[in-house]
């Protein structure tokens, strides 16, 4: 529930954990599926 403000509010109302999938330099971290890990966010978006 961290995609946008609506997702965030929905997550807060339902007490869902916020899971960050980005590193400080906007690459995909270990919380995402292995195929996307280490990819730049824009490259990962295209692959999805």
mmCIF file of the C-alpha atoms, coordinates in Angstrom:
data_MODEL
# 
_entry.id   MODEL 
# 
loop_
_atom_site.group_PDB 
_atom_site.id 
_atom_site.type_symbol 
_atom_site.label_atom_id 
_atom_site.label_alt_id 
_atom_site.label_comp_id 
_atom_site.label_asym_id 
_atom_site.label_entity_id 
_atom_site.label_seq_id 
_atom_site.pdbx_PDB_ins_code 
_atom_site.Cartn_x 
_atom_site.Cartn_y 
_atom_site.Cartn_z 
_atom_site.occupancy 
_atom_site.B_iso_or_equiv 
_atom_site.pdbx_formal_charge 
_atom_site.auth_seq_id 
_atom_site.auth_comp_id 
_atom_site.auth_asym_id 
_atom_site.auth_atom_id 
_atom_site.pdbx_PDB_model_num 
ATOM 1  C CA . UNK A 1 1  ? 0.000  0.000   0.000   1.00 0.00 ? 1  UNK A CA 1 
ATOM 2  C CA . UNK A 1 2  ? 2.677  2.508   -0.919  1.00 0.00 ? 2  UNK A CA 1 
ATOM 3  C CA . UNK A 1 3  ? 1.936  3.041   -4.606  1.00 0.00 ? 3  UNK A CA 1 
ATOM 4  C CA . UNK A 1 4  ? 0.080  6.318   -4.203  1.00 0.00 ? 4  UNK A CA 1 
ATOM 5  C CA . UNK A 1 5  ? -1.835 8.361   -1.614  1.00 0.00 ? 5  UNK A CA 1 
ATOM 6  C CA . UNK A 1 6  ? -5.016 6.296   -2.044  1.00 0.00 ? 6  UNK A CA 1 
ATOM 7  C CA . UNK A 1 7  ? -3.125 3.028   -1.551  1.00 0.00 ? 7  UNK A CA 1 
ATOM 8  C CA . UNK A 1 8  ? -1.424 4.473   1.497   1.00 0.00 ? 8  UNK A CA 1 
ATOM 9  C CA . UNK A 1 9  ? -4.698 5.606   3.085   1.00 0.00 ? 9  UNK A CA 1 
ATOM 10 C CA . UNK A 1 10 ? -6.317 2.243   2.385   1.00 0.00 ? 10 UNK A CA 1 
ATOM 11 C CA . UNK A 1 11 ? -3.345 0.470   3.931   1.00 0.00 ? 11 UNK A CA 1 
ATOM 12 C CA . UNK A 1 12 ? -3.449 2.671   7.015   1.00 0.00 ? 12 UNK A CA 1 
ATOM 13 C CA . UNK A 1 13 ? -7.172 2.035   7.513   1.00 0.00 ? 13 UNK A CA 1 
ATOM 14 C CA . UNK A 1 14 ? -6.579 -1.716  7.243   1.00 0.00 ? 14 UNK A CA 1 
ATOM 15 C CA . UNK A 1 15 ? -3.345 -1.706  9.258   1.00 0.00 ? 15 UNK A CA 1 
ATOM 16 C CA . UNK A 1 16 ? -1.300 -3.145  6.391   1.00 0.00 ? 16 UNK A CA 1 
ATOM 17 C CA . UNK A 1 17 ? 2.483  -3.126  6.501   1.00 0.00 ? 17 UNK A CA 1 
ATOM 18 C CA . UNK A 1 18 ? 4.171  -0.733  4.081   1.00 0.00 ? 18 UNK A CA 1 
ATOM 19 C CA . UNK A 1 19 ? 6.806  -2.638  2.122   1.00 0.00 ? 19 UNK A CA 1 
ATOM 20 C CA . UNK A 1 20 ? 9.432  -0.552  0.363   1.00 0.00 ? 20 UNK A CA 1 
ATOM 21 C CA . UNK A 1 21 ? 10.760 -2.092  -2.849  1.00 0.00 ? 21 UNK A CA 1 
ATOM 22 C CA . UNK A 1 22 ? 13.258 0.667   -3.719  1.00 0.00 ? 22 UNK A CA 1 
ATOM 23 C CA . UNK A 1 23 ? 16.846 1.370   -2.750  1.00 0.00 ? 23 UNK A CA 1 
ATOM 24 C CA . UNK A 1 24 ? 18.022 4.917   -2.018  1.00 0.00 ? 24 UNK A CA 1 
ATOM 25 C CA . UNK A 1 25 ? 19.034 5.277   -5.687  1.00 0.00 ? 25 UNK A CA 1 
ATOM 26 C CA . UNK A 1 26 ? 15.623 4.044   -6.953  1.00 0.00 ? 26 UNK A CA 1 
ATOM 27 C CA . UNK A 1 27 ? 16.599 0.521   -7.922  1.00 0.00 ? 27 UNK A CA 1 
ATOM 28 C CA . UNK A 1 28 ? 14.481 -2.483  -7.000  1.00 0.00 ? 28 UNK A CA 1 
ATOM 29 C CA . UNK A 1 29 ? 15.528 -4.097  -3.712  1.00 0.00 ? 29 UNK A CA 1 
ATOM 30 C CA . UNK A 1 30 ? 15.280 -7.604  -2.217  1.00 0.00 ? 30 UNK A CA 1 
ATOM 31 C CA . UNK A 1 31 ? 11.596 -7.165  -1.291  1.00 0.00 ? 31 UNK A CA 1 
ATOM 32 C CA . UNK A 1 32 ? 10.568 -7.533  -4.935  1.00 0.00 ? 32 UNK A CA 1 
ATOM 33 C CA . UNK A 1 33 ? 10.649 -10.714 -7.028  1.00 0.00 ? 33 UNK A CA 1 
ATOM 34 C CA . UNK A 1 34 ? 14.193 -11.795 -7.930  1.00 0.00 ? 34 UNK A CA 1 
ATOM 35 C CA . UNK A 1 35 ? 13.737 -11.077 -11.638 1.00 0.00 ? 35 UNK A CA 1 
ATOM 36 C CA . UNK A 1 36 ? 13.427 -7.329  -10.858 1.00 0.00 ? 36 UNK A CA 1 
ATOM 37 C CA . UNK A 1 37 ? 15.988 -6.977  -8.071  1.00 0.00 ? 37 UNK A CA 1 
ATOM 38 C CA . UNK A 1 38 ? 18.772 -4.539  -8.874  1.00 0.00 ? 38 UNK A CA 1 
ATOM 39 C CA . UNK A 1 39 ? 16.948 -3.058  -11.859 1.00 0.00 ? 39 UNK A CA 1 
ATOM 40 C CA . UNK A 1 40 ? 16.373 0.657   -12.292 1.00 0.00 ? 40 UNK A CA 1 
ATOM 41 C CA . UNK A 1 41 ? 12.730 1.534   -11.531 1.00 0.00 ? 41 UNK A CA 1 
ATOM 42 C CA . UNK A 1 42 ? 12.023 2.564   -15.117 1.00 0.00 ? 42 UNK A CA 1 
ATOM 43 C CA . UNK A 1 43 ? 13.530 -0.624  -16.567 1.00 0.00 ? 43 UNK A CA 1 
ATOM 44 C CA . UNK A 1 44 ? 11.530 -2.720  -14.103 1.00 0.00 ? 44 UNK A CA 1 
ATOM 45 C CA . UNK A 1 45 ? 8.331  -0.861  -15.001 1.00 0.00 ? 45 UNK A CA 1 
ATOM 46 C CA . UNK A 1 46 ? 8.844  -1.670  -18.693 1.00 0.00 ? 46 UNK A CA 1 
ATOM 47 C CA . UNK A 1 47 ? 9.532  -5.324  -17.909 1.00 0.00 ? 47 UNK A CA 1 
ATOM 48 C CA . UNK A 1 48 ? 6.331  -5.598  -15.871 1.00 0.00 ? 48 UNK A CA 1 
# 
